[in-house]
Amino acid sequence: VFFSSEAEAEQQGYSPMESGALAEALAVAHDKLALALSYDGESSVIQLPTSGAEGTTVQWSLKDPAQATIVNLQTGAVDRSALQN
């Protein structure tokens, strides 16, 4: 939504974003969209980017902490033996 002035935005119930915060939000959104992981299912390492093209910092986490035995988020090392039951 675009407004002709800050006053108009406030009249419509919107709080204008500071330009620095907007730039940061756009950088994060751009880098998030650009993230792409590729794993062939056999390698012992997966490349986990730590920064984005816009200069953002990427931090990885696991939905299931038990998967930490499979992928080391610090090194990208993959332990395929941990996949076998």
Backbone as a ProteinNet text record, in pm:
[ID]
protein_1_A
[PRIMARY]
VFFSSEAEAEQQGYSPMESGALAEALAVAHDKLALALSYDGESSVIQLPTSGAEGTTVQWSLKDPAQATIVNLQTGAVDRSALQN
[TERTIARY]
85.7	0	90	61.1	139.6	51.8	109.9	39.9	121.5	53.4	122.8	197.2	161.6	230.5	220.6	305.8	303	169.8	118.7	-8.9	-122.4	-123.5	-228	-220.5	-100.8	-83.7	-138.1	-105.3	-152.1	-304	-363.4	-508.8	-576.4	-510.3	-565.9	-532	-463.2	-431.4	-300.7	-214.7	-84.7	25.8	123	240.5	352.5	405.8	513.5	638	707.5	830.4	948.8	1043.1	1166	1237	1301.4	1364.8	1471	1544.9	1645.6	1582.1	1472.1	1401.7	1342.5	1291	1234.5	1343.6	1459.2	1570.3	1615	1621.4	1660.3	1556.5	1429.4	1322.7	1325.7	1349.9	1357.7	1479.4	1591.7	1712.8	1689.3	1626.4	1597.4	1502.4	1397.4	1300.5	1367.4	1451.8	1521.4	1612.9	1692.4	1785.2	1712.6	1601.7	1524	1470.7	1421.3	1370.9	1482.7	1602.9	1714.5	1781.7	1750.2	1813.1	1773.2	1871.4	1846.5	1947.2	1897.7	1983.7	1972.3	2083	2083.4	2163.5	2103.9	2172.9	2143.5	2247.1	2230.7	2194.6	2187.4	2149.7	2265.9	2385.7	2500.9	2621.7	2634.6	2753.1	2762.7	2884.6	2905.3	2892.7	2867.6	2854.2	2745.3	2667.8	2571.7	2616	2613.5	2653.7	2539.2	2563.5	2464.9	2516.9	2463.1	2511	2496.4	2592.6	2588.3	2560.7	2554.7	2521.8	2446.7	2368.8	2291.7	2355	2309.1	2362.5	2344.4	2243	2216.1	2289.8	2377.8	2456.4	2391.6	2284.2	2219.5	2295.8	2275.1	2333.9	2228.6	2267.8	2175.9	2211.4	2112.3	2130.6	2037.6	2090.2	2013.8	1968.2	1851.8	1801.5	1726.4	1701.6	1629.5	1492.2	1390.3	1256.7	1257.2	1331.7	1339.4	1482.3	1504.4	1639.4	1707.4	1630.3	1688.6	1766.5	1737.3	1808.5	1949.5	1986.4	2122.2	2224.9	2182.2	2274.5	2297.2	2213.7	2224.8	2301	2265.3	2328	2386.9	2515	2581.5	2564.3	2486.6	2457.3	2577.6	2679	2798.9	2889.9	2898.9	2993	2924.4	2797.7	2727.7	2753	2827.4	2856.7	2727.7	2716.2	2599.4	2644.6	2582.1	2612	2500.4	2520.2	2416.1	2388.6	2487.3	2463.4	2355.6	2337.5	2234.3	2094	2083.6	1953.6	1906.1	1997.1	1961.4	1912.8	1803.9	1747.7	1798.5
-116.6	0	122.6	217.2	340.6	459.5	556.3	677.9	797.7	909.1	1029.3	1099.9	1067.1	1130.5	1041.2	1070.2	997.3	1021	1144.4	1177.1	1094.3	1078.5	998.3	853.3	799.6	661.7	646.4	740.9	735.1	748.9	832.1	847.3	715.3	635.4	507	393.9	427.8	329.1	255.5	306.3	243.3	321.9	249.2	313.4	304.8	418.1	414	347.2	275.2	207.2	300.1	298.7	375	318.7	403.3	357.5	251.2	261	158.9	24.4	26	-98.4	-159.3	-74.7	-123.3	-186.4	-122.2	-176.6	-311	-322.6	-449.5	-557.2	-522.8	-620.2	-667.7	-576.4	-614.9	-703	-673.2	-754.4	-896.2	-908.2	-1040.2	-1116.6	-1050.4	-1116.5	-1163.1	-1080	-1115.2	-1235	-1230.8	-1340	-1469.2	-1458	-1577.7	-1645.3	-1565.8	-1621.9	-1686.1	-1631.9	-1680.9	-1805.3	-1840	-1957.6	-2084	-2162.2	-2288.6	-2390.8	-2503.6	-2611.5	-2726.9	-2792.2	-2907.7	-3017.6	-3133.5	-3247.3	-3369.2	-3440.3	-3554.2	-3683.8	-3680.2	-3799.2	-3892.2	-3859	-3946	-3875.1	-3748.1	-3673.7	-3671.4	-3648.1	-3641.4	-3498.8	-3402.4	-3262.4	-3195.5	-3110.3	-3025.4	-2881.3	-2801.7	-2662.4	-2581.4	-2522.8	-2439.6	-2295.9	-2211.2	-2072.6	-2001.4	-1916.2	-1841	-1692.8	-1652.2	-1512.8	-1507	-1400	-1380.4	-1275.6	-1267.4	-1172.8	-1027.9	-1001.3	-865.2	-833.4	-925.5	-901.8	-949.1	-1024.2	-1074.3	-1195	-1224.4	-1341.7	-1451.9	-1571.1	-1685.3	-1776.5	-1808.8	-1902.8	-2020.3	-2139.6	-2261	-2323.7	-2387.4	-2462.4	-2583.1	-2677.4	-2799.1	-2799.2	-2837.8	-2850.5	-2959.7	-3067	-3180.1	-3187.7	-3151	-3152.9	-3289	-3396.3	-3530.1	-3545.6	-3461.2	-3468.1	-3412.3	-3358.5	-3307.1	-3418.9	-3543.5	-3656.4	-3684.8	-3627.1	-3649.3	-3535.9	-3411.6	-3295.1	-3204.5	-3173.8	-3078.6	-2940.7	-2853.6	-2722.8	-2629.7	-2657.7	-2574	-2604.8	-2733	-2773.4	-2821.3	-2855.9	-2912	-3061	-3120.2	-3264.4	-3344.6	-3445.4	-3534	-3673.6	-3728.7	-3864.5	-3955.6	-4017.7	-4102.7	-4225.8	-4269.9	-4387.3	-4359.6	-4232	-4195.3	-4211.8	-4227	-4245.7	-4390.3	-4481.5	-4622.8	-4656.1	-4729.1	-4767.6	-4901.9
0	0	0	-87.6	-96.4	-63.2	6.8	44	-2	-20.1	-66.3	46.3	170	282.9	406.1	502.1	628.3	699.9	692	755.8	696.8	565.1	500.7	547.2	559	605.6	747.2	832.6	970.5	978.3	892.4	888.9	852.3	771.1	728.5	826.2	934.5	1037.2	1016.4	929.3	903.3	972.9	1022.2	1080.6	978.5	936.2	837.6	894.5	810.6	848.6	825.2	914.7	893.7	771.2	693.4	570.4	596.3	706.5	739	767.5	842.7	873.8	747.9	659.1	533.9	448	439.9	362.1	417.6	549.6	612.1	583.7	595.5	570.1	425.6	332.8	191.6	165.3	228.1	211.3	262.6	379.2	436.2	344.4	298.1	209.6	80.7	23.9	-100.8	-79.3	26.9	53.2	89.3	158.9	194.5	67.7	-24.5	-150.6	-232.8	-222	-302.6	-244.1	-118.4	-58.2	-133.7	-166.7	-235.6	-185.1	-141.4	-96.9	-194.3	-214.7	-302.6	-234.6	-223.6	-163.5	-247.8	-287.3	-377.2	-306	-174	-98.4	-69.9	-117.3	-96.8	-36.6	-60.4	-14.9	136.9	184.2	328.8	382.1	291.5	332.1	249	313.3	243.6	265.8	160.4	172.1	233	347.7	416.8	415.3	327.5	320.4	454.6	485.3	610.7	588.5	460.2	429.4	297.4	282.7	161	71.8	-51	-149	-105	-23.9	23	153.2	195.7	316	445.1	435.4	556.3	610.1	736.9	800.2	804.1	762.6	760.9	877.1	958.7	1068.6	1045	1058.9	1033.4	1164	1160.1	1275.2	1221.5	1308.9	1272.8	1338.2	1262.9	1321.5	1428.1	1401.5	1493.4	1547.9	1674.4	1730	1721.4	1712.9	1700.9	1570.6	1472.2	1344.8	1354.1	1467.7	1486.4	1475.5	1490.9	1473	1325	1238.5	1094.3	1027.1	1059.6	996.2	1103.3	1088	1175.9	1112.9	1175.6	1118	1115.5	1194.7	1195	1076.4	1040.5	935.4	807.8	817	701.9	685.5	778	770.8	782.8	698.2	698.2	739.9	842.7	888.2	838.9	724	665	750.9	829.9	913.9	1018.4	1054.5	1151.2	1092.7	959.6	895.5	906.3	931.2	938	1077.6	1084.7	1215.3	1257.1
[MASK]
+++++++++++++++++++++++++++++++++++++++++++++++++++++++++++++++++++++++++++++++++++++

